[in-house]
Amino acid sequence: MKRIFLLATPLGIVAALVYAATLFLESLPARHIATGPDAGLQWLRRELHLSDRQLTAIAGLQEAQRPRCQTMCRQILAADSKLETLLRQNHSITPEVLAAMTECDRLRSACRQAFLEHVYAVIGELSAQQQQRYLTLVCDELLGYVPTSSPGRNARSGP
């Protein structure tokens, strides 16, 4: 039983990172400006000083990415649910538990890769200075950094 929890802990950490990245991308604009159909893009426009051409291009990239992201999120939730069921039903590490863990890892890796592909596509629309600022915003969240009480410093979240 102890082994299951030792294996489930890294899975939980990965889930938390995926959740944090998703939460960041979906809620950060709402923390800075009023909500609306293009609130996130307007926040990004202000944050990076985007031109109209850049804004239009990035809006197209986000719309193209949305269905892929939604599908992957549904797949991850389903795989997590299956793993949770197996963990509750078994009292040892079974081939089924290992397979479910492998599938969860595979889906999270695919999601992270898709996210990075999107980030790099967005970067292709930005100037060098904008690219650096965008990478700073996105990478801190993706890597699990959270702001601390000290300005200009970040601390890694988690154990």
Contacts in CASP RR format, 6 or more apart in sequence:
PFRMAT RR
TARGET T0000
AUTHOR 0000-0000-0000
METHOD contacts of the structure
MODEL  1
MKRIFLLATPLGIVAALVYAATLFLESLPARHIATGPDAGLQWLRRELHL
SDRQLTAIAGLQEAQRPRCQTMCRQILAADSKLETLLRQNHSITPEVLAA
MTECDRLRSACRQAFLEHVYAVIGELSAQQQQRYLTLVCDELLGYVPTSS
PGRNARSGP
1 91 0 8 1.000
1 92 0 8 1.000
3 92 0 8 1.000
3 93 0 8 1.000
4 87 0 8 1.000
4 90 0 8 1.000
4 92 0 8 1.000
4 93 0 8 1.000
4 97 0 8 1.000
7 93 0 8 1.000
7 97 0 8 1.000
7 101 0 8 1.000
8 87 0 8 1.000
11 83 0 8 1.000
11 101 0 8 1.000
11 104 0 8 1.000
11 105 0 8 1.000
13 158 0 8 1.000
13 159 0 8 1.000
14 104 0 8 1.000
14 105 0 8 1.000
14 108 0 8 1.000
15 80 0 8 1.000
15 108 0 8 1.000
16 157 0 8 1.000
16 158 0 8 1.000
17 142 0 8 1.000
17 143 0 8 1.000
17 144 0 8 1.000
18 76 0 8 1.000
18 108 0 8 1.000
18 111 0 8 1.000
18 112 0 8 1.000
20 141 0 8 1.000
20 144 0 8 1.000
20 157 0 8 1.000
21 112 0 8 1.000
21 115 0 8 1.000
21 141 0 8 1.000
21 142 0 8 1.000
21 144 0 8 1.000
22 73 0 8 1.000
24 141 0 8 1.000
25 141 0 8 1.000
28 40 0 8 1.000
28 43 0 8 1.000
28 137 0 8 1.000
28 141 0 8 1.000
29 35 0 8 1.000
29 39 0 8 1.000
29 40 0 8 1.000
29 41 0 8 1.000
29 42 0 8 1.000
29 43 0 8 1.000
29 44 0 8 1.000
30 39 0 8 1.000
30 40 0 8 1.000
32 43 0 8 1.000
32 47 0 8 1.000
33 39 0 8 1.000
33 40 0 8 1.000
33 42 0 8 1.000
33 43 0 8 1.000
33 46 0 8 1.000
38 59 0 8 1.000
41 55 0 8 1.000
41 58 0 8 1.000
41 59 0 8 1.000
41 62 0 8 1.000
44 50 0 8 1.000
44 55 0 8 1.000
44 58 0 8 1.000
45 55 0 8 1.000
47 133 0 8 1.000
47 137 0 8 1.000
48 54 0 8 1.000
48 126 0 8 1.000
48 130 0 8 1.000
48 133 0 8 1.000
48 134 0 8 1.000
49 130 0 8 1.000
50 58 0 8 1.000
50 126 0 8 1.000
50 130 0 8 1.000
54 125 0 8 1.000
54 126 0 8 1.000
54 130 0 8 1.000
57 125 0 8 1.000
58 122 0 8 1.000
58 125 0 8 1.000
61 118 0 8 1.000
61 121 0 8 1.000
61 122 0 8 1.000
61 125 0 8 1.000
62 118 0 8 1.000
65 114 0 8 1.000
65 118 0 8 1.000
68 114 0 8 1.000
69 111 0 8 1.000
69 114 0 8 1.000
69 115 0 8 1.000
72 107 0 8 1.000
72 110 0 8 1.000
72 111 0 8 1.000
72 114 0 8 1.000
73 111 0 8 1.000
75 107 0 8 1.000
76 104 0 8 1.000
76 107 0 8 1.000
76 108 0 8 1.000
76 111 0 8 1.000
79 100 0 8 1.000
79 103 0 8 1.000
79 104 0 8 1.000
79 107 0 8 1.000
80 104 0 8 1.000
82 100 0 8 1.000
82 103 0 8 1.000
83 97 0 8 1.000
83 100 0 8 1.000
83 101 0 8 1.000
83 103 0 8 1.000
83 104 0 8 1.000
86 94 0 8 1.000
86 96 0 8 1.000
86 97 0 8 1.000
86 100 0 8 1.000
87 97 0 8 1.000
90 96 0 8 1.000
90 97 0 8 1.000
112 142 0 8 1.000
115 142 0 8 1.000
119 134 0 8 1.000
119 135 0 8 1.000
119 138 0 8 1.000
122 134 0 8 1.000
123 131 0 8 1.000
123 134 0 8 1.000
123 135 0 8 1.000
124 131 0 8 1.000
126 134 0 8 1.000
140 154 0 8 1.000
143 156 0 8 1.000
144 156 0 8 1.000
144 157 0 8 1.000
144 158 0 8 1.000
145 154 0 8 1.000
145 155 0 8 1.000
145 156 0 8 1.000
145 157 0 8 1.000
146 154 0 8 1.000
146 155 0 8 1.000
146 156 0 8 1.000
146 157 0 8 1.000
147 154 0 8 1.000
148 154 0 8 1.000
148 155 0 8 1.000
END
